[in-house]
Amino acid sequence: TFPMDTRSQWVAISNAASYCACSVMADKNKFEAVKMRMEERRAGIERKREARLQMGADQEAIRIFNENFDKGKEDIERLLRQSEELPRSEWSRHFDQLTLACQQLQKLISDSTFILPEFDLKRALGDMSLLLSAVNEQRSKQIPKKKFAFTSRRKKVARDSTDTPAATLEVEDKRQKVVPSSHPSSNCGFINRQNEQLELQRFTASDQDILVSDLKDCTVKIYGTPSTVHIDQLTNCRVFCGPVRTSVFIDRCRNCTLLLACQQLRVHQTHDCHLYIHVSSRAIIEDCIRIGVAQYNWDYDLVADDFMAAGFDVSHNNWSEINDFNWLNVTEQSPNWYTIAKEDVILKWDP
């Protein structure tokens, strides 16, 4: 037992020690708080610096894209101006070179889609469409398209078949007639048909501008490698098409299933359709709703040869990358299109 004075001294010492300990703890907490604020401030400064660097990198990437695109565009325009100066023997090689240049420029657009602002992307796609049209127009001018084969076939039947009634020949001619006079830029296709099975063979469709318009409840099969394909005002139809060398344009279709492989795809005012596609650049939709997409899977004889002849890189397919010009929110997918569920994808098509 300590004497009273000693006990008082001991209590005073204990209290002093406790006070010092509390003071040290308070100073430590204050130090930790200051340290945390400094770390947060440094982290904020670092985030801002990285954002500035990223913005600078994006701007630099956009600048490089514009330079490369403008150079590629000038090269194609230069080649176009040289077209008529070349001897006829070089025309085929020359237009193959033009086609390759267009495909490379389309790939540049596709690879740069994520970094380009909407204005730059629309400008590039618009310029690309004009270039493709100019190349196709010049090719058609210098290398006339093959005459439609069904015409000569019908004449042969009319000449050799003496027992066939004229009415039967007239019906057969109507069935095979595929040249719509209302669309002068296309020299074969189908128009104003209903409940029919329609086909274009490769010797007819290859290198041609195809028009498929005003069809209802029809199935259309297009073999070979068409130059361009226009699909307009189809209802409850199925369209199977071989690899298209340039572009496919779809307008005002509903309740259709379309199997298409092309360099560029544009879809307008279309709803409730399934698109099985192979696209070199990102497909574009506008004023569309309920568009389902899946990978192109039409398998027919010589399909691999057609992909090669059309200049496709089969390993490069942007089937699930869709640009919706009615949806500008880059952080969320447009509600106007969707990926078809795996269990709903049709793997085997009717012969």
PyMOL commands that set and color helices and strands:
alter all, ss='L'
color gray80, all
select helices_A, chain A and resi 4-85+88-111+118-142+149-160+166-176+202-205+303-309+342-344
alter helices_A, ss='H'
color red, helices_A
select strands_A, chain A and resi 188-194+197-200+209-216+219-222+228-235+238-241+247-251+257-262+264-268+271-279+283-286+289-295+322-324+337-339
alter strands_A, ss='S'
color yellow, strands_A
deselect
rebuild
show_as cartoon
